[in-house]
Amino acid sequence: MEARPQLGMARACYGVLVHGRGKHCLLHACARHRRQHGTVATRARTSPKGSRRQAAATYLSHSARGFTSESKASMGTRVGIIGAGSVGSTLGRRLLASNRFAVKYGTRDPSSERVAALLASQPSAAADTIPAVVEWAEVVILATPSWEPSKAREQIQRLAGSLGGGIKGKVLIDVINGLSGWPALSLSWDGGPSTSEILQETLPNTAVFKAFSTVGVEQLGAPDGSLINGQQLTMLLAGGPPDRRHEAEAVVAGVGFAPKYVGPIRYTRNLDAIAELWIHLSIPGAGETPEAWGRNFHFQVIEKAST
Ligand SMILES: NC(=O)c1ccc[n+]([C@@H]2O[C@H](COP(=O)([O-])OP(=O)(O)OC[C@H]3O[C@@H](n4cnc5c(N)ncnc54)[C@H](OP(=O)(O)O)[C@@H]3O)[C@@H](O)[C@H]2O)c1
């Protein structure tokens, strides 16, 4: 039987935290999600007095479609996305739009209404159990919740175990930001290790990279910079052995970003530091900075054009 990770979580959607502060339009981020994903509606859930509110995305449509045959699934590089949430579904939508990738979502409940609605909005995608999708995929994206850094090792090891034997030899792109509680929202970049380093330790025969973690989900859905100034956005990635780097870069490019590789797995901590800075600047009250930049900004690599 599949081992199911029990991750402590739920501050994964940074828009939810903005909701939680209660100082801004409560549906700010999720309204964007709705525009991006089509049939998504939102509801606010209020936790006990004194704690922050959270919002949950509820997918309304009940019609589900997936691959009708493996011939569809064989159109392009096979990408398995573990975690069919806000980030996972955004990356999947972008990869499908490129027409160079086949996408399957690895989810804890492939027959849920939420997954059915996602597949209705992405008819060429499919969904299955987590180990089945990992087995099928050539590249796996891990877009599952964040958790308290103090529990990270145990929870990431459990998550790694839930991927099954099919992960051996594959490229795994880790998108997780392991955040501490509100209001610190810190990532363990200074003391390390990063979630990617723990994954690499746990899965020594897998090529672990980190990407897509240094910016909010709206920008993941608009890599052409259309939410900012129209400039093509770069995406930092790190990790993996050099001979697998092109596979991770192809997925980053498939989503629509200009990939900028920064170095081996140790540099995933640097990406975590950038992710923490993005989160603190975008969420009023997070961390120690008084700055509040909103969500339409990006840390961009700018180089002199080659002649
Ligand atoms: N939101 C952002 O702006 C943003 C940007 C960059 C990076 N990130 C990072 O990306 C990750 C995903 O964020 P998100 O906003 O997409 O979160 P999300 O909307 O909550 O989606 C996470 C998905 O992970 C799956 N999941 C939940 N609990 C799980 C568990 N115990 N074991 C395995 N899978 C589980 C769920 O999919 P199923 O129910 O289908 O299994 C869920 O939909 C987080 O680590 C976050 O820090 C977020």
The ligand as a Tripos MOL2 file, in Angstrom:
@<TRIPOS>MOLECULE
LIG
   48    52     1     0     0
SMALL
NO_CHARGES

@<TRIPOS>ATOM
      1 N1          1.6800   29.6290   -3.7430 N.am      1 LIG1
      2 C1          2.7740   30.2350   -4.1640 C.2       1 LIG1
      3 O1          2.7640   31.4410   -4.5290 O.2       1 LIG1
      4 C2          4.0750   29.4490   -4.2090 C.ar      1 LIG1
      5 C3          5.1200   29.9080   -5.0120 C.ar      1 LIG1
      6 C4          6.3090   29.1710   -5.0780 C.ar      1 LIG1
      7 C5          6.4370   27.9940   -4.3300 C.ar      1 LIG1
      8 N2          5.4100   27.5850   -3.5420 N.ar      1 LIG1
      9 C6          5.5750   26.3250   -2.8170 C.3       1 LIG1
     10 O2          4.9590   25.3180   -3.6240 O.3       1 LIG1
     11 C7          4.3770   24.3070   -2.8060 C.3       1 LIG1
     12 C8          2.9000   24.1490   -3.1910 C.3       1 LIG1
     13 O3          2.2290   25.3870   -2.9620 O.3       1 LIG1
     14 P1          0.7260   25.6000   -3.4290 P.3       1 LIG1
     15 O4          0.4460   27.0390   -3.2660 O.co2     1 LIG1
     16 O5          0.4860   24.9440   -4.7330 O.co2     1 LIG1
     17 O6         -0.0440   24.7650   -2.3030 O.3       1 LIG1
     18 P2         -1.4820   24.0730   -2.4220 P.3       1 LIG1
     19 O7         -2.3530   24.8480   -3.3580 O.co2     1 LIG1
     20 O8         -1.9400   23.8390   -1.0420 O.co2     1 LIG1
     21 O9         -1.1920   22.6790   -3.1420 O.3       1 LIG1
     22 C9         -0.3940   21.7060   -2.5640 C.3       1 LIG1
     23 C10        -0.8930   20.3500   -3.0330 C.3       1 LIG1
     24 O10        -0.0900   19.3520   -2.4160 O.3       1 LIG1
     25 C11        -0.8850   18.1870   -2.1930 C.3       1 LIG1
     26 N3         -0.7730   17.7950   -0.7760 N.ar      1 LIG1
     27 C12        -1.3500   18.3800    0.2910 C.ar      1 LIG1
     28 N4         -1.0290   17.7350    1.4130 N.ar      1 LIG1
     29 C13        -0.2220   16.7220    1.0250 C.ar      1 LIG1
     30 C14         0.4130   15.7060    1.7170 C.ar      1 LIG1
     31 N5          0.2770   15.5750    3.0510 N.pl3     1 LIG1
     32 N6          1.1650   14.8160    1.0110 N.ar      1 LIG1
     33 C15         1.2890   14.9190   -0.3420 C.ar      1 LIG1
     34 N7          0.6790   15.8730   -1.0640 N.ar      1 LIG1
     35 C16        -0.0560   16.7490   -0.3750 C.ar      1 LIG1
     36 C17        -2.3190   18.5560   -2.4800 C.3       1 LIG1
     37 O11        -2.6500   17.9510   -3.7250 O.3       1 LIG1
     38 P3         -3.5570   16.6420   -3.7650 P.3       1 LIG1
     39 O12        -4.6880   16.8700   -2.7930 O.co2     1 LIG1
     40 O13        -3.9740   16.5880   -5.1700 O.co2     1 LIG1
     41 O14        -2.7160   15.4820   -3.3430 O.co2     1 LIG1
     42 C18        -2.3190   20.0470   -2.6110 C.3       1 LIG1
     43 O15        -3.2400   20.5030   -3.5750 O.3       1 LIG1
     44 C19         4.5870   24.7600   -1.3550 C.3       1 LIG1
     45 O16         5.6820   24.0860   -0.8150 O.3       1 LIG1
     46 C20         4.8700   26.2420   -1.4660 C.3       1 LIG1
     47 O17         5.6920   26.7100   -0.4300 O.3       1 LIG1
     48 C21         4.2350   28.2580   -3.4860 C.ar      1 LIG1
@<TRIPOS>BOND
     1     1     2 1
     2     2     3 2
     3     2     4 1
     4     4     5 ar
     5     4    48 ar
     6     5     6 ar
     7     6     7 ar
     8     7     8 ar
     9     8     9 1
    10     8    48 ar
    11     9    10 1
    12     9    46 1
    13    10    11 1
    14    11    12 1
    15    11    44 1
    16    12    13 1
    17    13    14 1
    18    14    15 2
    19    14    16 1
    20    14    17 1
    21    17    18 1
    22    18    19 2
    23    18    20 1
    24    18    21 1
    25    21    22 1
    26    22    23 1
    27    23    24 1
    28    23    42 1
    29    24    25 1
    30    25    26 1
    31    25    36 1
    32    26    27 ar
    33    26    35 ar
    34    27    28 ar
    35    28    29 ar
    36    29    30 ar
    37    29    35 ar
    38    30    31 1
    39    30    32 ar
    40    32    33 ar
    41    33    34 ar
    42    34    35 ar
    43    36    37 1
    44    36    42 1
    45    37    38 1
    46    38    39 2
    47    38    40 1
    48    38    41 1
    49    42    43 1
    50    44    45 1
    51    44    46 1
    52    46    47 1
@<TRIPOS>SUBSTRUCTURE
     1 LIG1         1 GROUP 0 **** ****
